[in-house]
Amino acid sequence: MNIREPRRAERVIRTIGYVLMAGAGCTLVSLVLTLVPGLRSAGSGNAGQAYGAAASSSAVLVLFYMAKTLSLQRTETSLQREELSLAREEMRLQRVELSLQREEMRRSAGELHRSAEADLRRLHMQLLKMSIEDPDLAAVWPDYAPGMPFRTNRQYLYANLIYSHLLLVHRLEMMNDREILGHLRYITATPIFRGYWESARTMRDDLDPASHERRFADLVDEALIQADAQAGSVVVTR
């Protein structure tokens, strides 16, 4: 229950009391002015004058209590407006709180998703590591190209391991685009990584264009272009 309800009821009762008091006062003044013998004597005027005085006094009292009633009504209206304003502000704060709660839930869901994705990526890296260390396990993975020598295929598996590591670092936002490009320019300078990247191009064609891995693959391509530009600059300088 609103704490202002008892106060409002109290004000209503007080207003009714004022009106009843005004009515009772008017009645009393009228009786006094009309029934008291001295007020109807020849020296005090006739009965009509007494009634006129009673009516005037009653009118003054009625006007006084009407003004009091109007003042209370204005106060009541002001309080109602204040309560309405407070209720609106409370609703606004509740909406803000709900919005913050939804945002926190989305953020938590996003963090859980990224954490699960990172765990899967680590498992993939562990599987690659095992295939590099054990030729029997490496035979389970298909060659990057038909007839590829085992040594080259093993090097490509290692290049994939490096790629997966850098992809995870970028996915976890441990490096931004500018920082990761520096590492990518360094690793893409080697012929082995370039060979791996070219052999895996058909697999990248199936990536979702909106996925993080597709965006990261674009960064690798950009790093290749920058590395070629740097190499050309060095040749021209020499």
C-alpha positions in Angstrom: 0.0 0.0 0.0 1.2 3.5 -0.8 2.3 5.4 2.3 0.6 8.5 1.1 -2.8 6.8 1.1 -3.5 7.4 4.9 -2.4 11.0 4.5 -4.7 11.5 1.6 -7.6 10.0 3.5 -6.7 12.2 6.5 -6.8 15.3 4.2 -10.2 14.3 2.8 -11.7 13.8 6.3 -10.2 17.2 7.4 -11.8 18.9 4.4 -15.2 17.4 5.2 -14.8 18.5 8.7 -14.1 22.1 7.6 -17.3 22.1 5.5 -19.4 20.7 8.3 -17.9 23.2 10.7 -18.7 26.0 8.2 -22.3 24.8 7.9 -22.6 24.5 11.7 -21.1 28.0 12.2 -23.5 29.6 9.7 -26.4 27.9 11.3 -25.3 29.1 14.8 -24.7 32.7 13.7 -28.1 32.8 12.0 -29.8 31.5 15.1 -28.0 33.9 17.3 -28.8 36.9 15.1 -32.5 36.0 14.7 -33.4 34.5 18.1 -31.6 36.7 20.5 -34.3 39.3 21.7 -31.8 42.1 21.9 -30.9 41.8 18.3 -34.6 42.2 17.2 -35.3 45.3 19.3 -36.2 48.6 17.9 -32.8 50.0 18.7 -31.1 47.1 16.8 -33.3 47.1 13.7 -36.0 44.7 12.6 -35.9 41.0 12.0 -35.1 41.5 8.3 -31.9 43.3 9.2 -31.0 40.5 11.6 -31.4 37.9 8.9 -29.4 40.1 6.5 -26.6 40.3 9.1 -26.8 36.5 9.6 -26.7 35.9 5.9 -23.6 38.2 5.5 -21.8 36.5 8.3 -22.7 33.1 7.0 -21.4 34.1 3.5 -18.1 35.2 5.0 -17.7 32.0 6.8 -18.6 29.9 3.7 -16.2 31.9 1.6 -13.5 31.4 4.2 -14.0 27.6 4.3 -14.4 27.4 0.5 -11.0 29.1 0.2 -9.6 26.6 2.6 -11.1 23.8 0.7 -9.7 25.1 -2.6 -6.3 25.4 -1.0 -6.4 21.8 0.2 -7.5 20.7 -3.3 -4.6 22.5 -4.8 -2.2 20.9 -2.3 -3.8 17.5 -3.1 -3.4 18.1 -6.9 0.3 19.1 -6.4 0.9 16.0 -4.3 -0.7 13.8 -6.9 1.4 15.3 -9.6 4.5 14.7 -7.5 3.5 11.1 -6.9 2.9 10.7 -10.7 6.3 12.2 -11.4 8.0 9.9 -8.9 6.1 6.9 -10.3 7.3 7.7 -13.8 10.9 8.2 -12.6 10.7 4.8 -10.9 9.4 3.2 -14.1 12.3 4.8 -16.0 14.8 3.5 -13.5 13.3 0.0 -13.7 13.6 0.1 -17.5 17.2 1.1 -17.2 17.9 -1.7 -14.8 16.2 -4.2 -17.0 18.3 -3.0 -20.0 21.5 -3.3 -17.9 20.5 -6.8 -16.9 19.8 -7.8 -20.5 23.1 -6.4 -21.5 24.9 -8.3 -18.7 23.2 -11.5 -19.8 24.3 -10.9 -23.4 27.8 -10.2 -22.3 27.9 -13.3 -20.1 26.6 -15.4 -23.0 29.2 -14.0 -25.3 32.0 -14.7 -22.8 30.8 -18.3 -22.4 30.6 -18.8 -26.1 34.2 -17.4 -26.6 35.4 -19.5 -23.8 33.9 -22.7 -25.3 35.3 -21.8 -28.7 38.8 -21.2 -27.2 38.6 -24.6 -25.5 37.8 -26.2 -28.9 40.6 -24.4 -30.6 43.0 -25.5 -27.9 41.9 -29.1 -28.5 42.5 -28.7 -32.2 46.0 -27.4 -31.5 46.7 -30.3 -29.2 45.6 -32.8 -31.9 47.9 -31.1 -34.4 50.8 -31.2 -32.0 50.2 -34.9 -31.5 50.2 -35.6 -35.2 53.5 -33.6 -35.6 55.2 -35.7 -32.9 53.9 -39.1 -34.0 54.1 -40.1 -37.7 51.5 -42.8 -37.2 49.0 -40.2 -35.9 50.0 -37.8 -38.7 48.9 -40.4 -41.2 45.3 -40.0 -40.0 45.3 -36.4 -41.4 44.9 -36.1 -45.1 47.9 -34.6 -47.0 47.5 -30.9 -48.0 48.2 -32.0 -51.5 48.3 -35.4 -53.3 51.7 -37.0 -53.3 53.1 -34.4 -50.8 56.3 -35.6 -49.1 55.8 -36.5 -45.5 58.4 -33.9 -44.3 56.6 -31.1 -46.2 53.2 -32.3 -44.9 54.5 -32.3 -41.4 55.8 -28.7 -41.8 52.3 -27.7 -43.1 50.8 -29.2 -40.0 53.1 -27.1 -37.9 52.2 -24.0 -39.9 48.6 -24.8 -39.2 49.4 -25.0 -35.5 51.0 -21.5 -35.7 48.0 -20.2 -37.5 45.6 -21.7 -35.0 47.6 -20.1 -32.2 47.5 -16.6 -33.7 43.8 -17.0 -34.5 43.1 -17.9 -30.9 45.2 -14.9 -29.6 43.2 -12.6 -31.9 39.9 -14.2 -31.0 40.5 -13.7 -27.3 41.3 -10.0 -28.1 44.8 -10.4 -26.6 46.0 -8.5 -29.7 44.2 -6.1 -32.0 44.4 -6.1 -35.8 47.4 -3.8 -36.0 49.4 -5.9 -33.4 48.5 -9.3 -35.0 49.5 -8.0 -38.4 53.0 -7.6 -37.2 53.2 -11.3 -36.2 51.5 -12.4 -39.4 53.9 -10.4 -41.6 56.8 -12.1 -39.8 55.5 -15.7 -40.3 54.2 -15.2 -43.8 57.7 -14.3 -45.0 58.7 -18.0 -45.0 58.0 -20.1 -48.1 56.8 -23.0 -46.0 53.9 -20.9 -44.5 53.1 -19.4 -47.8 52.9 -22.9 -49.3 50.7 -24.1 -46.5 48.4 -21.0 -46.9 48.0 -21.6 -50.6 47.3 -25.3 -50.2 44.5 -24.5 -47.6 42.8 -21.9 -49.8 40.0 -24.3 -50.9 39.2 -25.0 -47.2 38.9 -21.3 -46.5 36.5 -20.8 -49.4 33.9 -22.6 -47.2 34.2 -20.3 -44.3 31.2 -18.2 -43.3 31.9 -14.6 -44.6 30.6 -13.2 -41.3 32.8 -15.5 -39.1 35.8 -14.4 -37.1 38.0 -16.9 -38.9 37.1 -15.5 -42.3 38.0 -12.0 -41.0 41.3 -13.4 -39.6 42.0 -15.1 -42.9 41.6 -11.7 -44.6 44.2 -10.3 -42.2 46.6 -13.1 -43.2 46.1 -12.1 -46.9 46.7 -8.5 -46.0 49.9 -9.5 -44.1 51.1 -11.3 -47.3 50.5 -8.2 -49.4 52.4 -6.1 -46.9 55.2 -8.5 -46.6 55.6 -8.6 -50.4 55.6 -4.8 -50.5 58.3 -4.6 -47.8 60.4 -7.2 -49.7 60.0 -5.2 -52.9 61.1 -2.0 -51.1 64.2 -3.7 -49.8 65.1 -5.0 -53.3 64.7 -1.5 -54.8 66.8 0.1 -52.0 69.6 -2.3 -52.6 
